[in-house]
Amino acid sequence: MQNFKLNRQIAHLAVLQRIELCGPNLKRFRKLLGRYFFSVFLSKYFINLDLISKNYFNLMYKEFLLLKNYINERDKVLSIGSGIGGLELIINQKLNNHITFIEKNYVSKKIKYGWDKKNKEAYNNLHLLEKFLLCNGFKKENFDLFDFDKKELPHTKFDVIISLYSLDYHYEFNLYKDYLYKVMSPKSVLIFDTIRPEFFYSVFKKVEIIKQDLDTVHKSKRIACRGLRD
Ligand SMILES: C[S@@+](CC[C@H](N)C(=O)[O-])C[C@H]1O[C@@H](n2cnc3c(N)ncnc32)[C@H](O)[C@@H]1O
């Protein structure tokens, strides 16, 4: 597989979730015409589908290479805020994992790429997420989708929990803290991006920095954490 199959609606979501997918011209228009126009119009109709598909695949493959040492074949994986799920699709193809998704079923009209204190913003549609997974060969029996806002989250232990540019990047870690106590065992690993890695030494017994994004506005670090403290 070299790229993903996606239609315009799915590509639109991918661009909202990963702004680096839209080229410099579109970014310039975003500054000129504003966030609303960008979110509902430019990022949907002014994109090249083949290019988005190839670039999204390459981006997610790079993420996979970074994470693969933390995931064993058949580990139970939970993804919080997966976006349209390109990374999770690659993980399933390479390592045959069952993957549980928790996402929001809502697309904000004005995308804000920053801290969202009340967690009101979201950029996903669960129907399109499922469509993307199925049409790229992810078997239905190998994944489950949960809508965060329906408050019926799975209560099983996961080996690996991934939340790229979502938990503690867009919204506070505390939103999921109690839930994580229910679904993490002492051996589970949680991988996420944050601008305050030092804080997590008081939350977990082991914190490892595995990536730094220092040339972006947010200057986040990706951390792999194990062992929630009592
Ligand atoms: C910047 S995108 C990152 C998507 C994907 N992880 C990636 O790296 O491409 C953040 C995602 O978090 C989702 N999100 C926002 N609030 C959430 C919540 N409370 N629980 C789960 N996902 C959430 C958004 O809908 C969006 O898809």
The ligand as an SDF file (V2000), in Angstrom:
LIG
                    3D

 27 29  0  0  0  0  0  0  0  0999 V2000
   -5.5710   17.3930   15.6080 C   0  0  0  0  0  0  0  0  0  0  0  0
   -6.6690   16.0400   15.4110 S   0  0  0  0  0  0  0  0  0  0  0  0
   -5.4830   14.7070   15.4150 C   0  0  0  0  0  0  0  0  0  0  0  0
   -5.9900   13.5000   14.6880 C   0  0  0  0  0  0  0  0  0  0  0  0
   -5.0380   12.2920   14.6220 C   0  0  0  0  0  0  0  0  0  0  0  0
   -4.7200   11.7880   15.9430 N   0  0  0  0  0  0  0  0  0  0  0  0
   -3.7750   12.6190   13.8920 C   0  0  0  0  0  0  0  0  0  0  0  0
   -2.7050   12.6280   14.5180 O   0  0  0  0  0  0  0  0  0  0  0  0
   -3.8550   12.8750   12.6770 O   0  0  0  0  0  0  0  0  0  0  0  0
   -7.4580   15.8980   17.0110 C   0  0  0  0  0  0  0  0  0  0  0  0
   -8.6050   14.8920   17.0430 C   0  0  0  0  0  0  0  0  0  0  0  0
   -9.0970   14.7890   18.3830 O   0  0  0  0  0  0  0  0  0  0  0  0
  -10.5170   14.6490   18.3090 C   0  0  0  0  0  0  0  0  0  0  0  0
  -11.1040   14.9620   19.6300 N   0  0  0  0  0  0  0  0  0  0  0  0
  -11.4320   16.1570   20.1680 C   0  0  0  0  0  0  0  0  0  0  0  0
  -11.9370   16.0040   21.4110 N   0  0  0  0  0  0  0  0  0  0  0  0
  -11.9160   14.6630   21.6690 C   0  0  0  0  0  0  0  0  0  0  0  0
  -12.2980   13.8620   22.7950 C   0  0  0  0  0  0  0  0  0  0  0  0
  -12.7770   14.3820   23.9130 N   0  0  0  0  0  0  0  0  0  0  0  0
  -12.1460   12.5200   22.7010 N   0  0  0  0  0  0  0  0  0  0  0  0
  -11.6600   11.9390   21.5650 C   0  0  0  0  0  0  0  0  0  0  0  0
  -11.2720   12.6470   20.4810 N   0  0  0  0  0  0  0  0  0  0  0  0
  -11.3990   13.9910   20.5300 C   0  0  0  0  0  0  0  0  0  0  0  0
  -10.9230   15.5790   17.1760 C   0  0  0  0  0  0  0  0  0  0  0  0
  -12.2040   15.2640   16.6510 O   0  0  0  0  0  0  0  0  0  0  0  0
   -9.7870   15.3140   16.1780 C   0  0  0  0  0  0  0  0  0  0  0  0
  -10.1040   14.2780   15.2640 O   0  0  0  0  0  0  0  0  0  0  0  0
  1  2  1  0
  2  3  1  0
  2 10  1  0
  3  4  1  0
  4  5  1  0
  5  6  1  0
  5  7  1  0
  7  8  2  0
  7  9  1  0
 10 11  1  0
 11 12  1  0
 11 26  1  0
 12 13  1  0
 13 14  1  0
 13 24  1  0
 14 15  1  0
 14 23  1  0
 15 16  2  0
 16 17  1  0
 17 18  1  0
 17 23  2  0
 18 19  1  0
 18 20  2  0
 20 21  1  0
 21 22  2  0
 22 23  1  0
 24 25  1  0
 24 26  1  0
 26 27  1  0
M  CHG  2   2   1   9  -1
M  END
$$$$
